[in-house]
């Protein structure tokens, strides 16, 4: 049983690590799409190696608007040249003040000579405040037809299929539970069955908080509509910001969906918050044909039940919390554990 509990703990740790990794992957794209999140005003994908090693091709620079008078030597600025529609990002090597007409001599770190013409203050877009490495390659690839299919359409379709499969599987589990599955996973009907009396709260004064299903549905609806719109825009326009917005929308949709469906429990019944512990009131049997494992606290039991995708049942007569799995029954007795 200890090995099983360790396995469940590892599963939870991997799930948390996976969520953190997902957030870490989407944040850079969200910052590129909305540079204001990082205090910037513009964002650009670097195309050349003139600023290596500080800034390499494929990096993204976040640029913040700045008063030209505050720009000094060694600042990295992004500016617009009349002859090129693509902005240039170089380092300031000299500040030129010719009778109040401010200008800047710039140079790429990898170049041997300064740029040919000074940059007037009016051409400066801003100062580089953040460099995000590598993600420009992904954004540029997504602008091609093949890259768009591989990096946007395929993951979006896979996410939709995964959510549909998970939903159908949960519906199947709920149907099986409502048809009279026995609590011990192998006894005849009528013997040692966990009988749930209804969705009565274990506690009338929860110290946690719960998000209603209606709220999650509303958030999913808004996110779904916004993501669908971002998909259409990214397909028609294929600009870097549109692709980044679509990626952020898809990941946000996945996170909200995981919260919505992960908190419902396998049976699909409503649960209630008891200081953060979801449980339903019912009666539990005295004997089981599978091993019974005692846990230290009710919250430990709730954590196990969440990992096993099971409902916690509280028997007020016996002051016992129970979560039933096919391989074992996990219990917590208030009389033994005392107050948490």
C-alpha positions in Angstrom: 0.0 0.0 0.0 2.9 2.3 0.8 4.2 1.8 -2.8 0.8 2.7 -4.1 0.6 5.9 -2.1 4.1 6.8 -3.2 3.0 6.2 -6.8 0.1 8.5 -6.3 2.3 11.2 -4.8 4.6 10.9 -7.8 1.7 11.2 -10.1 0.6 14.4 -8.4 4.1 15.8 -8.4 4.4 15.1 -12.2 1.0 16.7 -12.8 2.1 19.9 -10.9 5.4 19.9 -12.8 3.6 19.5 -16.1 1.2 22.4 -15.3 4.2 24.6 -14.3 6.0 23.6 -17.5 2.9 24.4 -19.6 2.6 27.9 -18.0 6.4 28.5 -18.5 6.0 27.6 -22.1 3.1 29.9 -22.8 4.2 33.0 -20.8 6.9 34.0 -23.4 4.3 33.8 -26.2 1.8 35.8 -24.2 4.5 38.5 -23.5 5.3 38.6 -27.2 1.6 39.0 -28.1 1.0 41.5 -25.3 4.3 43.2 -24.5 2.5 45.4 -21.9 2.5 42.4 -19.6 6.3 42.9 -19.3 6.1 46.7 -19.2 6.9 47.1 -22.9 5.1 48.8 -25.8 6.4 46.8 -28.8 7.9 43.4 -29.5 9.9 42.1 -32.4 11.6 39.0 -33.7 15.3 39.4 -34.3 16.3 38.4 -37.9 20.0 39.1 -38.0 23.1 38.3 -35.9 24.4 41.9 -35.8 23.9 42.0 -32.0 25.4 38.7 -31.1 26.2 37.4 -28.6 23.8 39.6 -26.5 20.9 39.1 -28.9 20.8 36.3 -31.5 18.6 35.6 -34.5 15.3 34.0 -33.4 15.3 35.9 -30.1 12.4 38.2 -29.3 13.0 41.7 -27.9 10.5 43.7 -25.9 10.9 47.4 -26.4 9.6 50.1 -24.0 9.0 53.7 -25.0 11.5 56.1 -23.6 12.3 59.8 -23.6 15.2 60.3 -26.0 16.9 62.5 -23.5 17.1 59.5 -21.1 19.0 57.4 -23.6 22.7 57.0 -22.9 25.7 55.2 -24.2 25.5 51.4 -24.1 21.7 51.4 -24.2 20.2 49.0 -26.8 17.5 50.8 -28.8 15.2 49.8 -31.6 14.8 52.4 -34.3 13.2 52.8 -37.8 15.3 53.6 -40.8 13.7 55.4 -43.8 15.2 52.9 -46.3 13.9 49.8 -44.5 10.4 48.8 -43.3 12.0 46.4 -40.7 13.2 48.1 -37.5 16.8 47.8 -36.4 18.1 47.0 -32.9 21.6 48.2 -32.1 23.6 49.6 -29.2 24.2 53.3 -28.7 27.9 54.2 -28.9 27.6 57.9 -28.9 25.0 60.6 -28.1 25.1 63.5 -30.4 23.6 66.9 -29.4 23.9 69.3 -32.2 22.3 72.5 -31.1 19.4 70.7 -29.4 18.9 68.3 -32.3 19.4 65.0 -30.5 20.8 62.0 -32.4 22.5 58.7 -31.7 25.4 56.9 -33.2 24.6 53.2 -33.1 26.5 49.9 -33.8 25.8 46.2 -33.7 27.9 44.3 -31.1 29.0 41.9 -33.8 29.9 44.7 -36.3 33.4 46.2 -36.7 32.2 49.7 -37.5 29.3 52.0 -36.4 26.3 52.4 -38.5 26.8 54.8 -41.4 24.2 57.5 -40.4 23.3 58.8 -37.0 19.8 58.0 -35.8 17.6 61.0 -35.1 15.6 61.0 -31.8 12.4 61.0 -33.8 13.3 57.6 -35.3 13.8 55.8 -32.0 10.9 53.4 -31.2 12.2 52.6 -27.7 14.8 50.9 -25.5 15.1 47.2 -25.3 14.1 46.0 -21.8 13.7 42.3 -22.2 15.2 39.6 -24.5 13.4 36.2 -24.8 15.6 33.6 -26.5 14.6 31.2 -29.3 10.8 31.7 -29.4 11.1 33.8 -32.6 11.9 30.6 -34.5 8.5 29.1 -33.4 6.7 32.3 -34.3 8.3 32.6 -37.7 7.7 28.9 -38.5 4.0 29.3 -37.6 3.8 32.0 -40.3 4.3 29.4 -43.0 1.5 27.1 -44.1 3.2 23.9 -43.0 4.3 25.4 -39.7 0.8 26.8 -39.1 -0.7 23.3 -39.5 2.0 21.6 -37.4 2.3 24.1 -34.6 -1.3 25.5 -34.4 -4.0 23.4 -36.1 -2.6 20.0 -35.0 -2.2 20.9 -31.3 -5.6 22.6 -31.3 -7.3 19.6 -32.8 -5.5 17.2 -30.5 -6.6 19.3 -27.5 -10.2 19.1 -28.7 -10.1 15.3 -29.2 -8.4 14.8 -25.8 -11.1 16.9 -24.0 -13.9 15.1 -25.8 -12.4 11.7 -24.9 -12.0 12.7 -21.3 -15.6 14.0 -21.2 -17.0 10.7 -22.6 -14.9 8.7 -20.2 -16.2 10.7 -17.2 -19.8 10.2 -18.5 -19.2 6.5 -18.7 -17.9 6.4 -15.2 -20.8 8.4 -13.9 -23.3 6.0 -15.7 -21.5 3.0 -14.1 -21.7 4.5 -10.6 -25.4 5.4 -10.9 -26.2 1.8 -12.1 -25.2 0.4 -8.8 -21.5 -0.4 -8.7 -20.6 -1.9 -5.3 -18.1 -0.2 -3.0 -15.7 -3.1 -2.7 -15.2 -3.4 -6.5 -16.2 -7.1 -6.4 -19.1 -8.0 -4.1 -22.7 -8.8 -5.0 -25.3 -6.0 -5.2 -26.7 -5.2 -1.8 -23.6 -6.1 0.3 -21.4 -3.5 1.8 -22.5 -0.8 -0.6 -21.6 2.8 0.1 -25.0 4.6 0.1 -24.8 8.3 -0.6 -27.7 10.2 1.0 -27.4 13.3 -1.1 -25.3 16.4 -1.6 -25.5 17.7 2.0 -22.5 19.8 3.0 -20.2 18.3 5.7 -19.7 21.8 7.1 -22.0 24.8 7.0 -19.1 27.3 7.4 -16.4 26.5 4.9 -13.1 28.4 5.3 -12.1 27.8 1.7 -13.7 29.0 -1.5 -15.3 27.2 -4.5 -15.8 28.4 -8.0 -19.3 27.5 -9.3 -19.8 25.3 -12.3 -21.7 28.1 -14.0 -18.7 30.5 -13.6 -16.3 28.0 -15.1 -18.8 27.4 -18.0 -18.9 31.1 -18.6 -15.1 31.4 -18.6 -14.8 28.5 -20.9 -17.4 30.0 -23.3 -15.6 33.4 -23.4 -12.2 31.7 -23.8 -13.5 29.3 -26.4 -15.0 32.2 -28.5 -11.8 34.3 -28.2 -9.6 31.3 -29.1 -11.8 30.5 -32.1 -11.5 34.1 -33.2 -7.7 34.1 -32.7 -7.6 30.9 -34.8 -9.4 32.6 -37.7 -7.3 35.7 -37.5 -4.0 33.7 -37.3 -5.1 31.7 -40.3 -6.0 34.7 -42.4 -3.3 37.2 -41.3 -0.5 34.9 -40.0 1.3 37.7 -38.1 3.5 36.8 -35.1 1.2 38.5 -32.6 -1.8 36.6 -33.9 -0.1 33.3 -33.6 1.1 34.1 -30.1 -2.4 35.2 -29.1 -3.8 31.9 -30.4 -1.2 29.8 -28.5 -2.0 31.7 -25.3 -5.7 31.2 -25.8 -5.4 27.4 -26.4 -3.3 26.9 -23.3 -5.6 29.0 -21.2 -8.6 27.0 -22.5 -6.8 23.8 -21.5 -6.0 25.0 -18.0 -9.6 26.2 -17.3 -10.9 22.9 -18.7 -8.6 20.9 -16.5 -9.9 22.9 -13.4 -13.5 22.4 -14.4 -13.4 18.7 -15.1 -10.7 17.8 -12.6 -12.8 18.9 -9.6 -16.0 17.1 -10.5 -15.1 13.6 -9.3 -15.6 10.3 -11.1 -19.2 9.9 -10.3 -20.3 13.3 -11.6 -22.2 14.0 -8.4 -22.0 17.4 -6.8 -19.5 17.8 -4.0 -19.2 20.4 -1.3 -16.4 22.4 0.3 -15.4 21.6 3.8 -12.4 23.8 4.5 -11.2 22.9 1.1 -12.3 19.2 1.5 -14.9 18.0 -1.0 -17.2 15.3 0.4 -20.7 14.0 0.4 -22.6 12.7 3.4 -23.5 9.0 3.4 -23.3 5.7 5.2 -20.3 3.4 4.9 -20.0 -0.4 5.5 -18.0 -2.0 8.3 -16.4 -4.7 6.2 -14.6 -4.7 2.9 -13.0 -7.4 0.8 -10.1 -5.2 -0.2 -7.3 -3.9 2.1 -8.2 -0.9 4.3 -5.6 1.8 4.5 -5.8 4.4 7.3 -4.5 7.9 6.5 -3.3 10.6 8.9 -5.6 13.4 8.1 -8.8 14.1 6.2 -6.9 16.3 3.8 -4.5 13.5 3.0 -7.6 11.4 2.1 -9.0 14.1 -0.1 -5.7 14.3 -1.9 -5.6 10.6 -2.5 -9.2 10.6 -3.7 -8.4 13.4 -6.1 -5.5 11.4 -7.6 -7.7 8.3 -7.8 -10.6 10.3 -9.3 -12.9 9.1 -6.5 -15.5 10.7 -4.3 -14.9 11.2 -0.6 -17.9 10.0 1.5 -18.4 11.1 5.1 -20.4 9.0 7.6 -21.5 11.3 10.5 -22.6 8.4 12.6 -19.2 6.7 12.6 -17.3 10.0 12.1 -15.4 8.4 9.2 -14.2 9.6 5.8 -13.9 7.0 3.1 -12.6 6.9 -0.5 -13.1 3.5 -2.3 -10.8 2.3 -5.0 -10.6 -1.0 -6.8 -7.4 -2.0 -5.0 -8.0 -0.6 -1.6 -10.3 1.5 0.7 -8.7 4.6 2.2 -10.2 5.8 5.5 -9.8 8.6 8.0 -11.5 8.4 11.5 -12.0 11.6 13.3 -11.9 9.9 16.7 -8.4 8.6 15.9 -7.0 11.6 14.1 -8.5 14.3 16.2 -8.8 17.9 15.1 -6.7 19.0 12.2 
